Amino acid sequence: MTRLILVRHGESAWNAEGRVQGQSDPPLSKFGRRQADAIAEELADRGIREIHSSDLRRAAQTANALAERTNLRVRLDRRLREIHQGLWEGRLRTEIKRKWPELVSEWEKDPWQCSPPEGETLQQVAARARSFLGDLLERSIDGSVAVITHKVPAALLTLQVSRADPSSIWRLELNTGSWRELEATADALPG
């Protein structure tokens, strides 16, 4: 059985500023680097067999801290990238709420029915996450696999593996520099 250790990257410079990142690529902040080191310390002795990471810098830097402790290589995968936030990327959250109040409200209440302007839908990100998970589970890894990713993909992978109700998406978010462990079996994927 594959144990999936889902990790949300450490704090980036933009997280600290309250700026939406999406697929923009800011590095970890000083605090985020400390979080990455703490995650690596916590997970180093958990029998991790593989490390997979989003190719965005904040996730890769977090993954590299774990790789240094475990002597494993990091496998970068674009499918683990954060949701593309379109016109919201690079903007402060306060500015977004001011400029698109109705859309932000809709996004918070029912994100399956809307998306950031010129950005990805949850369905598109879920398809990427499902593709990654399918490839991983097809190999039947017996042991733990660390997956370093972002808020939305981590929630969607949790949703997929736990078969939770899609409306619980925002309750499944991970904070920066945190992780959760799930048992992932082939039946986590639809037909």
N, C-alpha and C positions, 0 to 999 in steps of 0.2 A: 504494500500500500504506500502511496506517495503522500507524505506530509508536506503540505504547502505552507511555507513561512512567508506571509505577505508583509513586506516592509514598505512604509512610506518614507521617502527620502528625508534627510535632515532639513532643517530650516534653510531656505535660500535668502539671499539679500532681499529679494522681492517679497517673500513671505513676511519678512520683518517690516517692510514698508506698507503692507496691506495692498500690494499690487498684484493683479491677476497675471498669472504666468502662461497657462496653457502650454503651448509648444515652444514658447520663447525659452531661451537657454541661460538664465542667470546661474552663477555658481552658488555653492553653499556659503552661508555666512560663517563667521567665526563660531557662533553658537551651533550652527548646523554641522560643522566639522566635529565639534565635541559630541553632538548627538550621534553622528556616524560612528565615531570611536566607541561610544557607549553601546550602541547596537552591536557592533562587532564583538565587543567584550561579552555581552549577554548571549550572543548566538554562537560563539566560537566552539563551544563544547556540545552542540546539539546534533552532531553527526550529519552535518550538511554535506550532501554529495555533489550538488551543483549550485551555481549562483547565476541567476538570470536577471538582467536589468534593462530598463528603458535606456535608450542611447542618449537621452538628455543629460546634460552635465551634472545637475544636482542629484539625480539618481545614480549615475555612474560613479560619482565621487563617494556616495554612500556605500555602493557595492564594493568599490575598491578597498575601503577600510575593512570590510569583512573578508575580502579575498586575501589581504595581507595576513590576517589572523588564521585563516584556514588553509592557506597554500593552494587555493583553487583559482581557476581563471574565471573571469566574468564573461558571460555570454550576452552581448548586447542585442536587443531586439526592439525594433521600431514599433511593434505591436503593443508594447507596454508603455508607450508614450501617453502623456496626459491628454485629455480631450482638447481639441483645437478650439480655442475660445474666440476666434474671429476678431471682431472689432473691439472686444473687451480686453484683449491681450495688451499688457503693458500699462493699462490704466489702473488707477486706484479704485478700490471697491466703492468708496464714497462717491467718486465721480460716476461710476457705472450706475449706481442706484439713483443718482440725480438725473442722469441723461436718459436712462431706460427704465423708469420706475415700474411700469406695467409689465414689461418683459421680465424684469428681475423677480417680481412677485410671482408671475406665472412659472418661471424657472424653479423657484423655491417650492411652489405648491405641487406642480406636476411636470417635472423635467422630461418625462417621456413624450410629452406633446409639444415641446418647443425646444429651441436651442439658442445659444448665443448668436447674435447676428453675424452671418458669414462664417459660422463655426460648424463643428461637427454635432451630430445628434448623439444621444445616448445609445441609440440602436447601432450607430456606426462604431462607436467605441466598444460596445458589447460584442460586436462581431469580431473585432480585432482581438479582444480578450479571449473570446471563445476559441478562436483559431489557435492562439498561443497555448491555451489550456489543452485543447485537443491534441496538438503535437506533443506536448509534454506527457500527457497521460497515455498516449499511444506507445510510448517507450517503456511503460510499466516500471518506473524507478521505485525500487524498494528502499525507502528512506526519506530524508528531508531534503527539500529543494527550497532555497531562498529566492524570492522574487521581489526585486527592489523596483518599485514603481511609484505611482502618484495617487492622489486622493480618489479620482473617479475610477481609474482602472482597478485599484485595490477594492473599492466598494463593489464594482461589477463582478470581479472574480469571486469575491465573498458571496455575492448574490447567486452566482452560478453554482458554486460548490455546495453551498448550504441550502440551495433551492428555496431561498426566502422569497417573500412576496416582493415583486418589483417596486411597490410603493414604499418599501423600507429603505430605498437606496441611500437617502441622506443620513439615516441612522447607522449605516454601515461604514461611514467614513473613518479613516485613521487620522490621527493628528500627526504632524510632522515628527519624525524621529521615533515613531512607534511601530509596533508590529503585532500580528496575530497569527496563530497556527491553526490550520484546518486539515482534516483528512480528506483527500481528494481521490475519488474512485471514478472509474470509467462511466458509471451511471450518472455522473454530474453533467454529462453532455447530452443534449437532446438527440434522439434517434440518430 
